[in-house]
Amino acid sequence: MQASNPATVRKIFLIATEESGDRLGAALMKVLRQRLGDAVRFSGVGGRQMTSEGIAPLFPIEELSIMGFAAVVKQLPKILRLIRRTADAVLDEAPDMLVIIDSPDFTHRVARRVRARNPNIPIVDYVSPSVWAWRPSRARAMRSYVDHVLALLPFEPEEYRKLQGPPCSYVGHPLTEQLTSLRPNAEEQKRRDAEPPVLLVLPGSRRGEIRHHLALFGAALGQLGERTTFELVLPTMPHLETMVREGVASWPIAPRIAVGEVEKRAAFRIARAALAKSGTVTLELALSGIPMVTAYRVGAAEAFILRRAIRVSSVILANLVIGSEIIPEFLQENCTPEKLAQALGDVLADSPERLRQLVAFGTLDARMSTGDETPSVRAADIVLATMRQRSA
């Protein structure tokens, strides 16, 4: 490949502060490099995967692994300092495009600062904030500092249209590119159907979530174990393994700990049911064909705020995509060991509740389809089109 004229090299600044955003950013960078060859230079904030694609991050994204209202307040001076530092780096770089990826409480503050001081830098937001769930006024406010939103969920473009937000396009969810690793082959299906059934327990991917859910989930599983037999598997990531092992040491039923993404996906392919923390994992389970019960507990301050902010009847992503409250969810004071154990018994057995979920999950492929293009390809094409439109 021939060297490009330095004057024609496109500078793209990307910001991702969580592992999920880091994966999206790395896939986007890979396609952009395929499109532009050596006529692109990346800079910004990212994790291991974006670093492997060519970013030298301004700071380790672990510095922003903060969970809970009280923790955020305590760390606020540090967060604000990193926001200023990141915005200053964007302005110094004066890139041809700024791509902010998820983490809206951080990335949008950076974007607003950049737009205020240099309105010529185009800004694309990859992963929509949950404007359909809370703070709907944010969508309209985004028009002043976001040129295009790349949505992971198929219903989001219509929500932006109704809320008078910036242009929004559905590019597809990265999970739709991973179906072969989520769904069982013939042998794995035999294990999924065999006895004792494999029950997944997924308390969360952040330390605060794990603290809120481990004891509760252990109590619920203990009650369930008094009336039925199952094999328990708890997937987690390497940096959380010690915390999880210490937390489950007192559980009445000892789970097998599956560490890392490969072991997690292997467990998904043989699981019959799951108890999961509300979040993206519910969509992952639904695409895997695993009926589930969902739960979520937060601190009192966060619960007070969320009760007044949430404007949807369900916070389960799979329910929102399906368009029906097919997956049961237990929140805050409604989230008790007794209720979780009863609901889990229903989805573990051949019950009408289990069948309803399986039928609904069968509609997801069509609902989330992006045709022949992958999400990262669709995202890259919109980033490039937006960059060219603004530069013209």
C-alpha positions in Angstrom: 0.0 0.0 0.0 1.4 3.4 -1.0 1.9 6.1 1.5 -0.7 8.8 1.5 -0.2 12.5 1.2 -0.2 13.8 4.8 -2.6 16.5 3.8 -5.2 13.9 2.9 -4.9 11.8 6.0 -8.1 11.7 8.0 -7.8 12.2 11.8 -10.5 10.4 13.8 -10.7 10.8 17.5 -12.7 8.1 19.4 -13.8 8.0 23.0 -14.9 4.7 24.7 -14.7 4.3 28.5 -16.1 0.8 29.1 -15.2 -2.6 27.8 -18.4 -2.9 25.7 -17.6 0.4 24.0 -14.0 -0.6 23.5 -15.2 -3.6 21.5 -17.4 -1.4 19.4 -14.7 1.1 18.9 -12.2 -1.5 17.8 -14.5 -3.1 15.3 -15.3 0.4 13.9 -11.6 1.3 13.6 -11.0 -2.0 11.7 -13.6 -1.2 9.1 -12.5 2.5 8.8 -9.0 1.3 8.1 -10.3 -1.0 5.5 -12.1 1.9 3.9 -9.4 4.5 4.1 -6.2 2.4 4.1 -3.2 4.3 5.4 -5.1 7.6 5.0 -6.4 7.5 8.5 -4.9 8.2 11.9 -6.7 7.3 15.2 -6.4 8.9 18.6 -8.5 9.1 21.7 -9.6 7.0 24.7 -10.1 3.2 24.7 -9.3 -0.1 26.2 -7.3 -3.1 25.2 -9.0 -3.8 21.9 -8.9 -0.2 20.6 -5.3 0.0 21.7 -4.5 -3.1 19.6 -6.1 -1.3 16.6 -3.8 1.7 17.0 -5.0 4.1 19.7 -2.6 5.3 22.4 -5.2 6.0 25.1 -5.1 9.2 27.1 -5.7 7.3 30.3 -6.7 3.8 31.4 -10.4 3.3 31.1 -10.4 1.5 34.4 -10.1 4.9 36.0 -13.8 5.4 35.1 -15.1 2.0 36.4 -17.4 3.7 38.9 -20.7 2.2 40.0 -23.3 3.8 42.2 -24.5 7.3 42.9 -22.4 7.7 46.1 -19.3 6.5 44.4 -19.8 9.0 41.5 -20.2 11.9 44.0 -17.0 10.9 45.8 -15.1 10.6 42.5 -16.7 13.7 40.9 -13.5 15.9 40.9 -11.6 13.2 39.2 -14.3 12.6 36.6 -14.6 16.3 35.8 -10.8 16.5 35.4 -10.8 13.7 32.9 -13.6 15.2 31.0 -11.7 18.5 30.7 -8.5 16.6 29.8 -10.3 14.6 27.1 -12.0 17.7 25.6 -8.8 19.6 25.5 -7.1 16.7 23.7 -9.8 16.7 21.0 -9.5 20.4 20.5 -5.7 20.2 20.3 -6.0 17.4 17.7 -8.7 19.2 15.7 -9.8 15.9 14.1 -11.9 15.4 11.0 -14.3 13.4 13.1 -15.1 12.8 16.8 -16.9 9.5 17.6 -18.2 9.2 21.1 -19.1 5.6 22.1 -21.7 4.9 24.9 -21.0 6.2 28.5 -23.1 9.3 27.9 -22.5 10.9 31.3 -18.9 11.2 30.3 -18.8 11.3 26.5 -21.6 13.8 26.0 -20.0 16.2 28.4 -16.8 16.0 26.3 -18.9 16.5 23.1 -20.6 19.6 24.4 -17.3 21.2 25.3 -15.9 20.4 21.9 -18.9 21.7 20.0 -18.9 24.9 22.0 -15.3 25.7 21.3 -14.9 24.2 17.8 -18.3 23.7 16.0 -16.5 22.6 12.8 -15.6 19.1 14.3 -18.4 16.7 13.3 -19.6 14.4 16.1 -21.2 11.0 15.8 -22.6 9.2 18.9 -22.3 5.4 18.7 -24.8 3.8 21.0 -27.8 5.9 21.9 -28.4 7.0 25.4 -31.6 5.5 26.8 -33.8 8.5 25.9 -36.7 6.2 25.5 -36.4 5.1 29.2 -35.5 8.3 31.0 -34.6 11.9 30.3 -36.4 12.2 26.9 -35.5 15.9 26.8 -31.9 14.8 26.2 -32.7 13.7 22.6 -33.7 17.3 21.6 -30.7 18.7 23.4 -28.4 16.4 21.5 -29.2 18.2 18.3 -26.9 21.0 19.4 -23.8 18.9 19.7 -24.4 15.5 17.9 -24.6 15.2 14.1 -25.7 11.6 13.9 -26.7 8.8 16.3 -25.8 5.2 15.6 -28.5 3.0 17.3 -28.0 -0.6 18.4 -31.7 -1.2 18.9 -34.2 -1.2 16.0 -36.9 0.9 17.7 -34.5 3.8 18.6 -34.6 5.8 15.3 -38.4 6.2 15.6 -37.9 7.4 19.2 -35.5 10.1 18.1 -38.0 11.2 15.4 -40.8 11.5 18.0 -38.5 13.3 20.5 -37.1 15.6 17.8 -33.5 14.5 18.3 -30.6 14.4 15.8 -30.7 12.0 12.8 -30.5 8.4 14.1 -29.9 5.3 12.1 -30.2 1.6 13.2 -26.8 0.0 12.5 -27.5 -3.3 14.4 -26.4 -4.8 17.6 -22.9 -6.5 17.8 -24.6 -9.5 19.3 -26.2 -10.3 16.0 -22.6 -11.0 14.7 -22.0 -13.6 17.4 -25.0 -15.9 17.2 -22.9 -19.0 16.4 -21.0 -18.6 19.7 -24.3 -18.1 21.6 -26.4 -20.9 20.2 -25.9 -24.7 20.8 -24.8 -27.3 18.3 -26.5 -30.7 18.3 -24.5 -32.1 21.2 -24.8 -28.9 23.3 -28.6 -28.9 22.7 -28.7 -32.5 24.1 -27.1 -31.2 27.3 -29.5 -28.2 27.4 -32.4 -30.6 27.3 -30.8 -33.2 29.7 -31.1 -33.5 33.5 -30.1 -32.0 35.8 -30.7 -28.7 33.9 -28.0 -26.0 33.8 -29.0 -22.8 35.5 -27.0 -19.7 34.8 -26.7 -16.9 37.4 -25.5 -13.5 36.2 -25.2 -11.0 39.0 -23.6 -8.2 37.0 -20.3 -7.1 35.4 -19.5 -4.3 37.9 -18.4 -4.6 41.5 -21.3 -2.5 42.8 -23.8 -4.7 40.9 -22.2 -7.8 42.3 -22.4 -6.5 45.8 -26.1 -5.7 45.5 -27.0 -9.0 44.0 -24.8 -11.9 45.2 -26.4 -12.5 48.6 -29.9 -12.0 47.2 -29.3 -14.4 44.3 -27.7 -17.0 46.7 -30.8 -16.9 48.9 -33.2 -17.4 46.0 -31.2 -20.3 44.6 -31.0 -21.9 48.0 -34.9 -21.8 48.2 -35.2 -23.1 44.6 -32.8 -26.0 45.5 -35.1 -27.2 48.3 -37.6 -28.3 45.7 -35.7 -29.1 42.5 -32.2 -30.1 41.3 -30.1 -28.2 38.9 -26.4 -27.5 38.0 -25.4 -23.9 38.8 -23.0 -22.0 36.6 -21.9 -18.4 37.3 -20.0 -16.7 34.5 -17.7 -13.8 35.3 -14.6 -12.0 34.1 -11.0 -12.5 35.3 -10.8 -9.2 37.2 -14.0 -10.0 39.2 -13.2 -13.7 39.9 -11.8 -13.2 43.4 -14.7 -11.0 44.5 -17.2 -13.5 43.1 -15.6 -16.5 44.7 -15.5 -14.8 48.0 -19.2 -13.8 47.6 -20.5 -17.2 46.8 -18.5 -19.1 49.5 -21.6 -19.0 51.8 -24.1 -19.9 49.2 -26.1 -23.1 50.1 -25.5 -24.4 46.5 -22.0 -23.9 45.2 -21.8 -22.7 41.6 -19.2 -23.6 39.0 -17.4 -20.4 38.2 -16.9 -19.9 34.4 -14.2 -17.3 33.9 -13.8 -15.3 30.7 -15.8 -14.8 27.6 -15.1 -18.2 26.0 -16.2 -20.2 29.1 -19.3 -17.9 29.4 -20.4 -18.6 25.9 -19.9 -22.3 26.4 -22.1 -22.1 29.5 -24.8 -20.2 27.5 -24.9 -22.9 24.9 -25.9 -25.6 27.4 -28.0 -23.6 29.8 -31.7 -24.2 30.2 -32.6 -21.1 32.2 -31.0 -18.0 33.8 -31.3 -15.6 36.7 -29.8 -12.4 35.5 -29.3 -8.8 36.4 -31.2 -6.4 34.2 -29.1 -5.1 31.3 -27.6 -6.0 28.0 -27.2 -9.6 29.1 -30.9 -10.1 28.8 -30.7 -9.6 25.1 -27.7 -11.9 25.0 -29.7 -14.6 26.8 -32.8 -14.1 24.6 -30.7 -14.4 21.4 -29.3 -17.6 22.9 -32.8 -19.0 23.5 -32.5 -19.1 27.2 -35.6 -18.3 29.2 -34.9 -16.1 32.2 -35.9 -14.2 35.3 -34.4 -10.8 35.8 -33.7 -8.7 38.9 -32.1 -5.4 39.8 -31.3 -3.7 43.1 -29.5 -0.4 43.6 -28.8 1.9 46.5 -31.6 3.9 48.1 -30.5 7.2 46.5 -30.3 5.7 43.0 -33.7 4.0 43.5 -35.3 7.4 44.5 -34.0 9.0 41.4 -34.8 6.2 39.0 -38.4 5.9 40.2 -39.0 9.4 39.2 -37.1 9.3 35.9 -38.0 6.0 34.2 -40.8 6.5 31.6 -41.1 2.9 30.3 -42.9 0.0 31.9 -39.9 -2.4 31.4 -36.2 -1.8 31.5 -35.4 -5.3 29.9 -33.8 -4.8 26.5 -35.2 -8.0 25.2 -38.8 -6.9 26.2 -38.3 -3.6 24.5 -37.1 -5.1 21.2 -39.9 -7.8 21.3 -42.5 -5.1 22.1 -44.0 -7.2 25.0 -43.2 -7.7 28.7 -42.5 -11.4 28.2 -39.6 -11.6 30.6 -40.4 -11.2 34.3 -38.5 -8.5 36.2 -38.2 -7.9 39.9 -36.9 -4.5 41.0 -36.0 -3.2 44.4 -38.4 -4.2 47.2 -40.2 -6.5 44.8 -36.9 -8.3 44.3 -37.0 -11.0 47.1 -35.6 -14.5 47.3 -39.1 -16.0 47.5 -40.4 -14.3 44.3 -37.2 -15.0 42.4 -37.3 -18.7 43.4 -40.9 -19.1 42.4 -40.3 -17.4 39.0 -37.2 -19.5 38.4 -39.0 -22.7 39.0 -41.5 -21.7 36.3 -38.8 -21.0 33.6 -36.8 -24.1 34.5 -39.7 -26.4 34.1 -41.7 -27.1 30.9 -44.3 -24.4 31.8 -46.4 -22.0 29.8 -44.2 -19.2 31.0 -41.1 -20.9 29.6 -42.9 -21.6 26.2 -44.0 -17.9 25.9 -40.5 -16.7 26.2 -39.1 -19.2 23.7 -41.7 -18.3 21.1 -41.0 -14.6 21.6 -37.2 -15.1 21.3 -37.9 -16.7 17.9 -38.9 -13.4 16.5 -35.6 -11.6 17.5 -33.5 -12.4 14.4 -36.0 -10.8 12.1 -36.5 -7.8 14.3 -32.8 -7.1 14.7 -31.7 -8.0 11.1 -29.4 -5.6 9.2 -29.4 -7.6 6.0 -26.1 -8.5 4.5 -24.1 -5.7 6.3 -22.5 -6.1 9.7 -23.2 -3.4 12.4 -19.5 -2.2 12.2 -19.7 -1.8 8.4 -23.0 0.2 8.6 -21.5 2.3 11.4 -18.3 3.0 9.5 -20.2 4.1 6.4 -22.3 6.6 8.3 -19.2 8.0 10.1 -17.5 8.5 6.7 -20.6 10.0 5.1 -21.1 12.4 8.0 -17.4 13.4 7.9 -17.6 14.1 4.2 -20.8 16.0 4.4 -19.5 18.3 7.1 -16.2 18.8 5.4 -18.0 19.7 2.1 
